[in-house]
Amino acid sequence: MENQSHKGAPYDPGVLAQVFENLIENQLAPAPTRLCIAYSGGLDTRVLLHSIHRIKDLQSSLNVNILAFHVNHGLSSLADLWERECQRTCTESGFAFEAIRVQIPSGPGLSVEEQARVARYAALRARVQKGDWWITAHHQDDQVETLLLQLLRGAGVRGLSAMPLVQAFGEASLIRPLLQMPRSALYAYAQQQGLLWINDPSNEDQRYARNYVRHSVVPVIAARWPSYGTTLQRSAALAADAAALAEDLAEIDFEQCSTSDVGQLHVPSLVALPPHRLRNLLAYWPRRLGLPTPYRTHIDHIIAQMLHAANDACPLVTWPGVEVRRYTQHLYMQRPLAPAPPADWQVVWDGLSMLETSTTSVL
C-alpha cells in the first residue's frame, strides 16, 4: 500500500455528482440500473471508489446496486494480496465485490501491456447487463498519454480523439467521469482523506510505452508548457468533433455505394468518390460490419489493387480477422473463409447428416 505526497489542490467529489447529473439531464446516458466500478485498487480507482461512497446518499441516480469488479491479471507475485485488499476496501465501503482472474497470453511479438488490457475489458464486458453504468477512473493525464501515444502511432482523428466521456459498452454505458481531473488533484484528495492505495511496481517499468511517456516524455513537456494537460485535452476534443463529422460523411457515402447487403460495395460508385472520402468510407466499412479496423496501408492496398482490377481478376486484401475480395463490380468484406479440406480428405457419409472437416468447415 502507498500514501505519498504530491502537489496540487484536491478535487471535489461534487464534480463527480455533477457529471452524473449532466449525463442524465442531457440524455448522454440513461439512468443506470446498476453502477459497476472497474476497481484496481490503485490511486485513481481508490479515489473513485471513495468519492462514490461519499456522494451515493446525496445522488438520486445512485439509488441502485453498486458493485466493484477487480481483475486479477496474475502478473505479479502480489496479485492475490492486492485482490484481498481490494475486497476488504469494498466491503468496508458497503459495495458488492467480485474478483475476476484472467490468463494473459505471452509469446514473441505480444505486448503484455496490450494483452492485459484486452483480457481485462473482455472479462468486464462478459459481466455487462443492460442498463449498467460501468465507471472507470481515467483522468486528464491518462487522456494526454493516450493522445501522445496515438500521435506516435500515426493515428487519424478517431485515434487522436482519445477517450470519450461516454461510450457504448455492450448494452451498457462506459463512463469516465474524471477525465477533466489532473492526477495531481486525485493525489491531493487521497492525501486529504488519508487514503491508502496499491502501488504496482510495474507502473514504473519504462519498457512499457505508456510508462515511458508518463515518466520520461510528459515531464519534459510539462516543464516547457505547464498547461499542457488542458491544451492537449482540447486538441483531443477537436479531433473527436472531426471524427464525428467524418463518420457522418462516411454514412452518407456508404448509403450511396452499398447494396442491400452491407458487406458489399459497388466499385464504380467508389471510384467516383474523391480520394479523401474514399479512404474515409473504406475505414468506416469494417466498423459498420463490426470487424477489426484496418491500417492505412490496407486501405491503400484496396484502392491500388482492387478498384481498377479487371472484372475476371480475384484480388484479395487481408488483415487479421478480415478479408476483402472483388468479384465483378463489387467489393466484399467478411471474416476469413475457413480453409479448404486437404486434397486427400476422405470421410464416410450417410448421405443425410452435415459433413464436417478436420478444419471445422461444414459442407
BELMOHU-V710867 format. One record per run of one state. SS is the DSSP state (~ for helix, > for strand, _ for the rest). FROM is the first residue (numbers start at 1). LEN is the number of residues. If there is no record, write none. Layout:
# BELMOHU-V710867
ss:SS from:FROM len:LEN
ss:SS from:FROM len:LEN
This chain:
# BELMOHU-V710867
ss:_ from:1 len:1
ss:> from:2 len:1
ss:_ from:3 len:10
ss:~ from:13 len:13
ss:_ from:26 len:8
ss:> from:34 len:5
ss:_ from:39 len:4
ss:~ from:43 len:13
ss:_ from:56 len:4
ss:~ from:60 len:3
ss:_ from:63 len:2
ss:> from:65 len:8
ss:_ from:73 len:6
ss:~ from:79 len:15
ss:_ from:94 len:2
ss:> from:96 len:6
ss:_ from:102 len:10
ss:~ from:112 len:14
ss:_ from:126 len:6
ss:> from:132 len:4
ss:_ from:136 len:4
ss:~ from:140 len:13
ss:_ from:153 len:4
ss:~ from:157 len:4
ss:_ from:161 len:5
ss:> from:166 len:4
ss:_ from:170 len:2
ss:> from:172 len:4
ss:_ from:176 len:7
ss:~ from:183 len:11
ss:_ from:194 len:3
ss:> from:197 len:1
ss:_ from:198 len:3
ss:~ from:201 len:4
ss:_ from:205 len:4
ss:~ from:209 len:16
ss:_ from:225 len:3
ss:~ from:228 len:30
ss:> from:258 len:1
ss:_ from:259 len:5
ss:> from:264 len:3
ss:~ from:267 len:5
ss:_ from:272 len:3
ss:~ from:275 len:15
ss:_ from:290 len:6
ss:~ from:296 len:11
ss:_ from:307 len:9
ss:> from:316 len:4
ss:_ from:320 len:2
ss:> from:322 len:6
ss:_ from:328 len:2
ss:> from:330 len:5
ss:_ from:335 len:21
ss:> from:356 len:1
ss:_ from:357 len:5
ss:> from:362 len:1
ss:_ from:363 len:1
